[in-house]
């Protein structure tokens, strides 16, 4: 089997090389002849007409090669792809059908666009194929004038018959409206009820390394660490949901000159530290004390620098002091991570110290190092600012450390997907790191996905950088505490403390407090700054976690009120179809099955706000359904339940399952009662 895979890979690689050469020739032809600007065949001189004919032939050959490459790669990867047992992405399924039909209708077109989107109105079906206009332009470029309407009809004629589609109609100038088969939608919702919310199939399992949070040791986490921690955790959750092997790394700032002053201060303040563990309860205060001494006491500064030398020489007593500081810091950090339900593996800068020398040696041996006033620097392709690989005094830098980390993750860990969740201000730095790593040959971007997931800053309601009233950085612990205080007040205002048990009230308090903080971050486009406002995020109206949590608890209460257990619902799902006859039922059912589409979208660009928008849309669709479709009937006089519409209860249960899975990916804990 391995020989077959190697053979297929070799064939695919050879074909890819040929395809690249052909594409290069094609682009050169288009550039030289200006083919895209020519309106008609009559405008072309004879020589350009020959070029145009050659252009068309090249496009055809490229198309054939690309299909052949896909087939060979499929053979090679066949034993590494998980069985397609996940939730079906209806959008992808329809796109595949139209892709096949388009290639059959127009086999000579290269990179033929296939765009299928959910319809914005029921008048235009459930999904729309909107590529006929673009295809008409492509055909015009090769001398064929075909109207978008004719193109749409030709593609529809080639559509394979599939049970997910009820009807297909060509409308307007060339739009294709697709209506889903109600029976098919019902079966897929039954799958959710019987088998749970499964991930969409994403092909081969990958090893992913996600670098996020990354505070400095001996300093408290502040609001600046909030976004990286929340966004990074959610990205890990979605990758884990679809089956990837995820390594959650906390790249701690646990090495460097600042540790000299911390260690020197510890040795003086706790001289018996080697035998008695020092009671460092307030690391922030400990750091401030050492910094004051470092800035004002020259003798202490010399001692601090000496401690740095001892640390870098791995002096046993100094390493012991360093470990004590790191352990105390990690203990404090884990309190915050536990509250936020975030898991991380600490692997700080110290981890890569011994690797840096060999990395620098490799860069020198391969001829990538340049000298600049005693410094060893390296330029990445298309990077204006070089990396400082080694300082003039022989010391290493953050650039060296990050290159060593990149090497370890790609070469030693053999990661296939690297994600750095760091603020936008570091974009230039990481672009240089990635460019240099690629230049050295550590990875091929066509095979390995390496990306910087940037984000904006957290602003106060004055639209300035979020600070305390005294102008200091907001401690993350204080922010979480305030969230708890505000959420319990909100629950008490609604009288929830009178109907919930103490345990239920505590669970609701934490779910609202931490959930609202996370959702307020994730619901915004991560590239932008966002305004932190407890008043807005705790509002139970609009696109907030508070609203979604209340919506989910209401869904939970419906079956509870009807005296129908989860087991009874699952049994009913085996022989009772989900109710989809009412327009609001149909709208909700279709919305539920868009979940895999949203997950695929998140995986494509690692933006989480589309998932938040989807959950808000889902909750809103459920509210419309609930207001128009009774799930049970009660006796007006006694209040006793007279009848239960099991098909609608099943629709409620499917909604609950999808929402809970969405909450899990966002790191929000749901509660049964609130």
C-alpha positions in Angstrom: 0.0 0.0 0.0 2.8 2.4 0.9 4.4 1.8 -2.5 1.1 2.6 -4.3 0.7 5.8 -2.2 4.3 6.9 -3.0 3.7 6.2 -6.7 0.5 8.2 -6.8 2.1 11.1 -4.9 5.0 11.1 -7.4 2.6 11.2 -10.4 0.6 14.0 -8.8 3.7 16.0 -8.0 5.0 15.6 -11.6 1.6 16.7 -13.0 1.5 19.7 -10.6 4.9 20.8 -11.9 3.6 20.6 -15.5 0.4 22.4 -14.5 2.4 25.2 -12.9 4.5 25.6 -16.1 1.4 25.7 -18.3 -0.3 28.2 -16.0 2.9 30.3 -16.2 2.8 30.2 -20.0 -0.9 31.0 -19.9 -0.4 34.1 -17.8 2.5 35.2 -20.0 0.3 34.9 -23.1 -2.5 36.9 -21.5 -0.1 39.6 -20.4 1.6 39.9 -23.7 -1.5 39.8 -25.9 -3.9 41.7 -23.6 -6.5 39.1 -24.4 -8.8 40.1 -21.5 -9.2 43.5 -23.0 -10.2 42.4 -26.4 -13.9 42.6 -27.1 -14.4 40.6 -30.3 -12.7 38.3 -32.7 -12.8 40.9 -35.4 -10.5 43.2 -33.4 -7.7 40.6 -33.3 -4.7 40.7 -35.7 -3.8 37.3 -37.2 -0.9 36.8 -34.8 -3.1 37.5 -31.7 -5.7 35.1 -33.0 -3.0 32.4 -33.1 -2.0 33.3 -29.5 -5.7 33.2 -28.5 -6.0 29.7 -30.0 -2.9 28.6 -28.2 -4.3 30.2 -25.0 -7.5 28.1 -25.3 -5.5 24.9 -25.9 -3.3 25.6 -22.8 -6.4 26.2 -20.7 -7.8 22.8 -21.8 -4.6 21.0 -21.0 -4.4 22.7 -17.6 -8.0 21.6 -16.9 -7.2 18.0 -17.8 -4.1 18.0 -15.7 -5.8 19.5 -12.7 -8.5 16.8 -12.8 -5.8 14.2 -13.1 -3.9 15.6 -10.1 -7.1 15.5 -8.0 -7.6 11.8 -9.0 -4.1 10.8 -8.1 -4.2 12.7 -4.8 -7.5 11.0 -4.0 -5.9 7.6 -4.6 -2.8 8.5 -2.4 -4.9 9.9 0.4 -7.6 7.3 0.2 -6.5 5.3 3.3 -6.0 8.5 5.3 -9.5 10.0 4.9 -12.1 9.3 7.6 -15.4 7.8 6.4 -17.9 10.5 5.5 -20.1 9.9 8.6 -20.4 13.5 9.6 -23.3 16.0 9.2 -23.9 16.7 5.6 -23.3 20.3 4.5 -26.2 20.9 2.2 -24.5 23.9 0.7 -21.4 21.8 -0.2 -23.6 18.9 -1.5 -25.5 21.2 -3.8 -22.2 22.9 -4.9 -20.8 19.5 -5.8 -23.8 18.7 -7.9 -23.5 22.0 -9.8 -19.7 21.6 -10.1 -20.2 18.3 -11.8 -23.0 19.7 -14.0 -20.9 22.7 -15.0 -17.9 20.7 -15.9 -20.0 18.4 -18.0 -21.8 21.3 -19.7 -18.6 23.3 -20.3 -15.6 20.8 -20.2 -13.2 23.2 -21.8 -13.3 25.9 -19.1 -10.6 26.1 -16.5 -11.4 27.0 -12.8 -15.1 27.4 -13.6 -16.7 29.2 -10.7 -19.4 27.5 -8.8 -21.2 29.7 -6.2 -24.1 28.3 -4.3 -25.5 30.4 -1.4 -28.6 30.2 0.9 -31.4 32.3 -0.7 -32.2 35.6 0.9 -35.9 35.1 0.3 -38.3 32.2 0.1 -39.4 33.5 -3.3 -36.0 32.4 -4.6 -36.0 28.9 -3.2 -33.8 27.6 -0.4 -30.4 27.9 -2.2 -29.3 29.8 -5.3 -26.6 29.0 -8.0 -25.3 32.4 -9.1 -22.4 31.7 -11.4 -23.9 31.9 -14.9 -22.9 35.5 -15.4 -19.2 34.7 -14.5 -19.2 31.7 -16.8 -20.6 33.9 -19.6 -17.5 36.2 -19.2 -15.1 33.3 -19.3 -16.7 31.9 -22.4 -16.5 35.4 -24.0 -12.8 35.4 -23.4 -12.4 32.3 -25.6 -14.6 33.7 -28.3 -17.9 32.1 -27.4 -20.9 34.4 -26.8 -23.5 32.5 -24.7 -26.1 34.3 -22.6 -26.2 33.6 -18.8 -29.8 32.3 -19.2 -28.6 29.7 -21.8 -25.7 28.8 -19.5 -28.0 28.3 -16.5 -30.4 26.1 -18.6 -27.5 24.0 -19.9 -26.1 23.4 -16.4 -29.5 22.5 -15.0 -30.0 19.9 -17.8 -26.8 18.2 -16.6 -27.7 18.2 -12.9 -27.6 14.6 -11.4 -30.8 13.5 -9.8 -30.4 13.6 -6.0 -32.9 13.1 -3.2 -31.9 16.3 -1.4 -33.4 18.5 -4.1 -37.1 18.9 -4.7 -37.2 21.3 -7.6 -34.8 23.4 -9.6 -35.9 26.5 -11.7 -34.0 29.0 -13.8 -35.1 32.6 -13.0 -34.3 36.1 -14.2 -31.2 36.6 -16.3 -29.6 33.2 -15.2 -30.1 32.5 -11.5 -30.9 29.0 -10.6 -33.3 28.6 -7.6 -33.0 25.3 -5.7 -35.7 24.0 -3.3 -34.9 21.3 -0.8 -36.7 18.0 -0.4 -38.7 18.2 2.8 -38.3 14.4 3.4 -34.6 14.7 3.1 -34.4 17.6 5.6 -36.6 15.6 8.0 -34.2 12.6 7.8 -31.2 14.7 8.4 -32.8 16.2 11.5 -33.7 12.7 12.7 -30.0 11.9 12.3 -29.2 14.7 14.7 -31.7 13.4 17.2 -30.5 9.8 17.1 -26.7 10.3 16.5 -26.0 13.7 18.0 -24.4 16.7 16.4 -21.6 15.3 14.3 -19.0 17.4 12.6 -18.9 17.8 8.8 -16.4 15.7 7.0 -13.2 17.6 6.5 -11.0 14.9 5.0 -7.7 13.8 6.5 -7.1 14.3 10.2 -4.3 16.9 10.7 -2.0 17.7 13.6 -2.6 21.4 14.5 -0.6 23.5 16.9 -2.4 26.6 18.3 -0.2 29.2 20.1 -2.4 31.4 22.3 -2.8 33.3 25.5 1.0 33.6 26.2 1.2 35.8 29.3 4.5 36.6 31.0 5.6 34.7 34.0 5.6 36.6 37.3 3.0 39.1 36.0 -0.7 38.9 36.4 -3.0 38.3 33.4 -4.7 41.5 32.3 -7.4 42.5 29.9 -4.8 42.4 27.1 -4.6 38.6 27.4 -8.4 38.2 27.2 -8.8 38.1 23.4 -6.0 35.7 22.7 -7.2 33.3 25.4 -10.8 33.3 24.3 -10.3 33.3 20.6 -7.5 30.7 20.8 -9.6 28.4 23.0 -12.6 28.6 20.6 -10.4 27.9 17.6 -9.0 24.8 19.4 -12.5 23.7 20.1 -13.7 23.9 16.5 -10.6 22.0 15.3 -11.1 19.3 17.9 -14.8 19.1 17.0 -14.0 18.2 13.4 -11.4 15.6 14.5 -8.0 17.2 14.2 -5.2 16.4 16.7 -4.8 19.8 18.5 -1.8 20.8 20.6 -2.8 23.8 22.7 0.4 25.7 23.5 0.9 28.5 26.0 4.1 30.3 24.8 4.9 31.8 28.2 7.4 34.6 28.6 9.5 32.6 31.1 13.1 33.5 30.1 15.2 36.6 29.6 16.8 39.5 31.5 13.7 40.3 33.6 14.3 37.0 35.4 17.6 38.2 36.6 16.1 40.8 38.9 13.3 38.4 40.0 15.8 35.7 41.0 18.2 38.2 42.7 15.2 39.6 44.7 14.1 36.1 45.7 17.6 35.1 46.8 17.8 38.2 49.1 14.2 38.1 50.4 14.2 34.4 51.0 17.8 33.3 51.6 16.7 29.8 52.6 14.7 29.2 49.4 16.7 26.1 48.6 15.2 24.3 51.6 12.0 26.2 52.4 9.6 27.1 49.6 9.1 30.9 49.7 5.6 32.1 50.3 5.1 34.2 47.2 1.4 34.9 47.4 1.3 38.1 45.4 3.6 37.8 42.3 2.6 41.2 40.9 3.8 42.9 44.1 6.9 40.7 44.1 7.6 41.9 40.5 7.1 45.5 41.3 9.4 45.3 44.3 12.2 43.8 42.2 11.6 46.4 39.4 11.9 49.3 41.9 15.2 47.9 43.2 16.5 47.2 39.7 15.8 50.8 38.6 17.2 52.5 41.7 20.0 50.3 43.1 23.1 49.9 41.0 24.5 47.1 43.1 21.2 45.2 42.8 21.2 45.7 39.1 24.7 44.1 38.9 23.5 41.2 40.9 20.5 40.8 38.6 22.7 40.7 35.5 24.9 38.2 37.2 21.8 36.1 37.9 20.9 36.2 34.2 24.4 34.8 33.3 23.9 32.1 36.0 20.4 31.3 34.6 21.7 31.0 31.0 24.5 28.8 32.3 22.0 26.5 34.0 23.4 27.0 37.5 21.5 24.5 39.7 20.7 27.0 42.5 19.6 29.7 40.1 17.4 27.2 38.1 15.8 26.2 41.4 14.9 29.9 42.1 13.6 30.2 38.5 11.5 27.1 38.9 10.0 28.5 42.1 8.9 31.7 40.4 7.5 29.8 37.4 5.6 27.4 39.5 4.0 30.2 41.6 3.1 32.0 38.4 1.6 29.0 36.7 -0.5 28.3 39.8 -1.9 31.8 39.6 -2.5 31.6 35.9 -4.3 28.3 36.2 -6.9 29.8 38.5 -7.9 32.1 35.7 -7.8 29.4 33.1 -10.0 27.1 35.3 -12.5 29.9 35.7 -12.7 30.4 31.9 -12.6 26.6 31.3 -9.5 26.8 29.1 -6.9 24.1 28.7 -3.3 24.9 27.8 0.1 23.2 27.8 2.7 25.5 29.1 5.7 25.6 26.8 7.5 28.9 27.2 10.5 30.5 25.6 12.8 28.5 27.9 11.8 25.3 26.1 13.5 26.5 22.9 16.8 27.8 24.5 18.9 24.8 23.6 17.5 24.6 20.1 18.4 28.2 19.1 22.1 27.5 18.6 21.4 24.7 16.1 18.8 26.8 14.3 21.3 29.7 13.9 23.9 27.2 12.7 21.5 25.8 10.1 20.7 29.3 8.8 24.4 30.1 8.5 25.2 26.9 6.8 22.5 27.4 4.2 23.7 30.9 3.5 20.7 32.9 4.7 22.5 35.0 7.3 23.8 38.5 6.5 26.0 40.7 8.7 24.8 44.2 9.7 27.1 46.2 12.1 28.0 43.0 14.0 24.4 41.6 14.0 23.4 38.5 12.2 20.2 39.2 10.3 17.9 37.4 7.9 15.5 38.8 5.3 12.4 36.9 4.4 11.0 37.2 0.8 9.1 40.4 0.4 9.9 41.5 3.9 11.3 45.0 4.4 12.4 44.5 8.0 14.9 41.7 8.7 14.9 39.3 11.6 17.8 39.9 14.1 19.0 36.3 14.6 22.0 37.1 16.8 22.9 40.4 18.5 26.4 41.9 18.1 27.3 40.7 21.6 26.4 37.1 20.7 23.0 37.1 22.5 19.8 35.8 21.0 16.5 37.7 20.5 12.8 37.1 20.4 13.3 36.6 16.6 15.7 33.7 17.3 13.3 32.2 19.9 10.4 32.4 17.5 12.4 30.8 14.7 13.4 28.0 17.0 9.7 27.5 18.0 8.6 27.5 14.4 11.3 24.9 13.6 10.3 22.7 16.5 6.6 22.8 15.6 7.1 22.1 12.0 10.1 19.7 11.9 10.0 18.0 15.3 6.3 18.1 16.1 5.5 17.6 12.4 2.5 19.9 12.6 0.4 20.3 9.5 -1.4 23.4 10.6 0.2 26.2 12.8 -2.0 29.0 14.2 -0.6 31.9 16.2 -3.3 33.8 18.0 -1.6 37.1 18.7 -2.7 40.8 18.4 -2.6 42.7 15.1 0.4 44.6 16.2 2.6 41.5 15.7 1.5 40.9 12.1 4.7 42.2 10.5 6.8 40.2 12.9 5.0 36.9 12.2 4.9 37.5 8.4 8.7 37.7 8.6 9.0 34.6 10.8 6.8 32.6 8.4 8.5 33.9 5.3 12.0 33.0 6.7 10.8 29.6 7.7 9.5 29.0 4.2 12.7 30.3 2.7 14.8 27.8 4.7 12.6 25.0 3.5 10.9 24.0 6.8 7.5 24.0 5.2 5.6 24.4 1.9 2.5 26.6 2.2 0.7 24.5 -0.4 0.9 21.6 2.0 1.2 23.1 5.5 -1.1 25.9 6.7 0.8 28.4 8.8 -1.1 31.6 9.8 -1.3 34.5 12.2 -4.7 35.0 13.6 -4.7 38.6 14.6 -7.1 40.7 16.6 -7.8 44.2 17.7 -7.6 45.7 21.1 -10.3 45.9 23.8 -11.6 49.5 24.3 -13.5 51.1 27.2 -16.8 52.8 26.6 -14.9 56.0 26.0 -13.4 54.3 23.0 -9.9 54.4 24.4 -7.8 51.5 25.5 -9.6 49.7 28.3 -8.1 51.0 31.7 -9.2 51.3 35.3 -10.4 54.7 36.5 -6.9 55.4 37.8 -5.4 54.7 34.4 -4.0 51.2 35.2 -4.4 48.1 33.1 -7.4 46.1 34.1 -6.5 42.8 35.9 -8.3 39.8 34.3 -9.3 38.5 37.7 -11.0 41.7 38.6 -12.8 41.7 35.3 -14.1 38.2 35.9 -15.1 39.1 39.5 -17.1 42.1 38.3 -18.8 39.9 35.8 -20.0 37.6 38.6 -21.2 40.5 40.6 -23.2 42.0 37.8 -24.7 38.7 36.6 -26.0 37.8 40.0 -27.6 41.2 40.3 -29.3 40.6 36.9 -30.6 37.2 38.0 -31.9 38.6 41.2 -33.6 41.5 39.4 -35.5 38.8 37.5 -36.4 37.0 40.7 -34.4 33.9 39.7 -33.0 33.6 43.2 -36.5 32.7 44.4 -37.1 29.8 42.0 -33.6 28.3 41.5 -31.7 26.2 44.1 -28.4 27.7 45.3 -26.5 25.3 43.0 -28.6 26.2 40.0 -28.3 29.9 40.8 -24.5 29.6 41.0 -24.3 27.7 37.7 -26.5 30.3 36.1 -24.4 33.2 37.5 -21.2 31.7 36.1 -22.7 30.8 32.8 -24.0 34.3 32.3 -20.9 36.1 33.6 -18.2 34.1 31.7 -20.4 33.4 28.7 -21.2 37.0 28.2 -17.6 38.1 28.4 -16.6 35.4 25.8 -19.5 36.0 23.5 -19.0 39.8 23.5 -15.5 39.1 22.2 -16.2 36.3 19.7 -19.4 37.9 18.2 -17.2 40.8 16.9 -15.0 40.6 13.9 -11.7 39.7 15.6 -9.7 41.9 13.2 -11.5 45.0 14.7 -11.2 46.7 18.1 -14.3 46.2 20.2 -15.9 48.2 23.1 -16.1 46.3 26.4 -19.5 47.1 28.1 -21.0 44.9 30.8 -24.3 46.7 30.3 -24.5 45.7 26.7 -23.2 42.1 27.1 -25.6 41.3 30.0 -28.7 42.7 28.1 -31.0 39.8 27.4 -32.3 41.4 24.2 -30.3 41.2 21.0 -27.3 39.3 19.9 -25.8 38.6 23.4 -24.9 35.4 25.3 -27.6 36.4 27.9 -30.3 36.3 25.2 -29.0 33.0 23.8 -28.8 31.4 27.2 -32.3 32.4 28.1 -33.5 31.1 24.7 -31.8 27.7 25.3 -33.2 27.3 28.8 -36.7 28.0 27.4 -36.2 25.2 24.9 -35.1 22.9 27.7 -38.3 23.8 29.7 -40.7 22.8 26.9 -40.1 19.1 27.1 -39.8 19.4 30.8 -43.3 21.0 31.0 -44.7 18.4 28.7 -43.3 15.7 31.0 -41.3 14.1 28.2 -37.9 12.9 29.0 -34.8 12.9 26.8 -35.0 9.1 26.5 -38.6 9.3 25.4 -37.7 11.9 22.8 -34.9 9.7 21.4 -37.3 6.8 21.2 -39.9 8.9 19.5 -37.3 10.1 17.0 -37.0 6.5 15.7 -40.5 6.4 14.4 -41.9 10.0 14.5 -41.0 12.4 11.7 -39.9 15.9 12.7 -42.7 18.3 12.0 -41.9 20.6 9.0 -45.3 21.5 7.5 -45.8 24.9 9.0 -43.7 27.7 7.3 -42.0 28.5 10.6 -41.2 24.8 11.2 -39.6 24.6 7.7 -37.6 27.8 8.3 -36.3 26.5 11.6 -35.5 23.1 10.1 -33.5 24.5 7.2 -31.6 26.8 9.6 -30.6 23.9 11.8 -29.1 22.0 8.9 -26.9 25.0 8.0 -24.7 24.3 11.0 -22.1 22.3 9.0 -21.8 25.2 6.5 -21.0 27.6 9.3 -18.4 25.2 10.8 -16.7 25.0 7.3 -16.8 28.7 7.1 -15.1 29.1 10.5 -12.4 26.6 9.5 -11.7 28.4 6.3 -10.7 31.8 7.8 -10.8 31.2 11.6 -13.3 34.0 12.3 -15.7 33.1 15.0 -18.3 35.8 14.6 -20.2 33.9 11.8 -21.0 31.2 14.3 -22.3 33.7 16.8 -24.4 35.3 14.1 -25.8 31.9 13.2 -26.7 31.0 16.8 -28.5 34.4 17.1 -30.4 33.7 13.8 -31.2 30.2 15.0 -32.6 31.5 18.4 -34.6 34.1 16.5 -36.0 31.4 14.1 -36.9 29.3 17.1 -38.7 32.2 18.7 -40.8 32.7 15.5 -41.6 29.0 15.5 -42.5 28.9 19.2 -44.8 31.9 18.9 -46.7 30.4 15.9 -46.6 26.6 16.6 -48.0 25.2 19.8 -46.0 22.2 21.0 -48.7 21.1 23.5 -52.3 21.9 24.4 -53.4 22.5 28.0 -56.8 22.5 29.6 -57.7 26.2 30.1 -59.4 25.5 33.4 -57.0 23.0 35.1 -53.8 23.7 33.2 -53.3 20.0 32.6 -51.6 18.9 29.4 -54.2 17.4 27.0 -52.0 16.7 24.0 -48.4 16.9 22.9 -47.2 17.5 19.3 -44.2 15.1 19.3 -43.0 16.2 15.9 -42.6 19.7 17.2 -41.0 18.6 20.4 -38.4 16.8 18.3 -37.8 20.0 16.4 -37.2 21.7 19.8 -34.8 19.0 20.8 -32.8 19.2 17.5 -32.6 23.0 18.1 -31.3 22.4 21.6 -28.6 20.0 20.4 -27.3 22.3 17.7 -27.3 25.3 20.1 -25.5 23.4 22.8 -22.8 22.3 20.3 -22.4 25.9 19.2 -22.1 27.0 22.8 -19.4 24.4 23.4 -17.3 25.6 20.5 -17.5 29.1 21.8 -16.5 27.9 25.3 -19.9 28.8 26.8 -21.5 26.5 29.4 -25.2 26.0 29.0 -27.6 25.4 31.9 -30.9 23.6 32.2 -32.5 26.4 34.3 -31.9 30.1 34.5 
